[in-house]
Amino acid sequence: MGSRFVPAVLLVLLAVVHAQLWFGRGSISNVAELQERLIDQQAANAKAQAVNDRLAAEVADLKDGLEMVEEKARGELGMVKPNELFVQLTR
């Protein structure tokens, strides 16, 4: 009786493992779906990173741009800030 029982248990265990491979949490179709979701998420992350990089560049341009505008206003138009004394030397 014991010699017939062991192969039957092994066959049942093999069937359970095989069923997990096809239908369980780690099944082939589930892994493929997760890989597709990962690729989609990586693409969304890349788009979001591009937007973040563009916005960071715009912020840097605005900061530098304001300094450039101020420099031009001072040099070309002679503008001064309140409580500043503007002295222009000509040669």
C-alpha positions as a printed NumPy array, in Angstrom:
array([[  0.   ,   0.   ,   0.   ],
       [  2.831,   2.418,   0.8  ],
       [  4.532,   1.929,  -2.555],
       [  1.382,   2.998,  -4.467],
       [  0.732,   5.961,  -2.214],
       [  4.046,   7.773,  -2.86 ],
       [  3.692,   8.048,  -6.668],
       [  0.081,   9.204,  -6.256],
       [  1.156,  11.961,  -3.841],
       [  3.964,  12.965,  -6.181],
       [  1.551,  13.124,  -9.124],
       [ -0.847,  15.303,  -7.109],
       [  1.998,  17.621,  -6.093],
       [  3.179,  17.789,  -9.703],
       [ -0.363,  18.691, -10.8  ],
       [ -0.564,  21.437,  -8.15 ],
       [  2.784,  22.92 ,  -9.183],
       [  1.828,  22.699, -12.836],
       [ -1.511,  24.429, -12.136],
       [  0.321,  27.228, -10.317],
       [  2.567,  27.677, -13.328],
       [ -0.409,  28.199, -15.641],
       [ -3.059,  29.785, -13.416],
       [ -1.447,  31.032, -10.194],
       [  0.075,  34.3  ,  -9.077],
       [  3.387,  33.535, -10.74 ],
       [  1.809,  32.16 , -13.901],
       [  3.25 ,  32.827, -17.313],
       [  0.329,  35.064, -18.315],
       [  0.53 ,  37.013, -15.052],
       [  4.265,  37.601, -15.486],
       [  3.711,  38.744, -19.077],
       [  0.989,  41.166, -17.911],
       [  3.267,  42.542, -15.202],
       [  6.063,  43.017, -17.746],
       [  3.693,  44.992, -19.999],
       [  2.589,  47.123, -17.052],
       [  6.244,  47.722, -16.16 ],
       [  7.029,  48.86 , -19.71 ],
       [  3.995,  51.183, -19.691],
       [  5.024,  52.626, -16.314],
       [  8.6  ,  53.159, -17.483],
       [  7.295,  55.034, -20.535],
       [  5.05 ,  57.18 , -18.315],
       [  8.007,  57.867, -16.015],
       [ 10.156,  58.902, -18.979],
       [  7.449,  61.324, -20.161],
       [  7.076,  62.769, -16.666],
       [ 10.859,  63.15 , -16.372],
       [ 10.954,  64.987, -19.707],
       [  8.235,  67.363, -18.473],
       [ 10.127,  67.9  , -15.215],
       [ 13.375,  68.584, -17.09 ],
       [ 11.625,  71.071, -19.39 ],
       [ 10.037,  72.869, -16.444],
       [ 13.362,  73.007, -14.602],
       [ 14.971,  74.503, -17.713],
       [ 12.179,  77.087, -17.949],
       [ 12.654,  78.047, -14.301],
       [ 16.408,  78.419, -14.841],
       [ 15.781,  80.511, -17.969],
       [ 13.367,  82.737, -16.095],
       [ 15.848,  83.257, -13.271],
       [ 18.68 ,  84.017, -15.695],
       [ 16.347,  85.995, -17.929],
       [ 15.374,  88.363, -15.13 ],
       [ 19.022,  89.014, -14.368],
       [ 19.652,  89.685, -18.049],
       [ 16.654,  92.027, -18.275],
       [ 17.878,  93.908, -15.212],
       [ 21.374,  94.176, -16.638],
       [ 20.057,  95.526, -19.957],
       [ 17.755,  97.98 , -18.18 ],
       [ 20.643,  99.272, -16.109],
       [ 23.131,  99.483, -18.966],
       [ 20.957, 100.698, -21.838],
       [ 18.241, 102.652, -20.037],
       [ 20.096, 103.819, -16.954],
       [ 17.489, 102.363, -14.611],
       [ 18.321, 102.122, -10.912],
       [ 16.781, 100.434,  -7.917],
       [ 15.333, 102.505,  -5.106],
       [ 18.032, 103.945,  -2.804],
       [ 20.75 , 103.325,  -5.416],
       [ 23.033, 105.919,  -6.879],
       [ 23.71 , 105.548, -10.604],
       [ 27.15 , 106.661, -11.732],
       [ 28.107, 106.401, -15.401],
       [ 31.69 , 106.858, -16.508],
       [ 32.374, 107.841, -20.103],
       [ 35.733, 107.764, -21.808]])
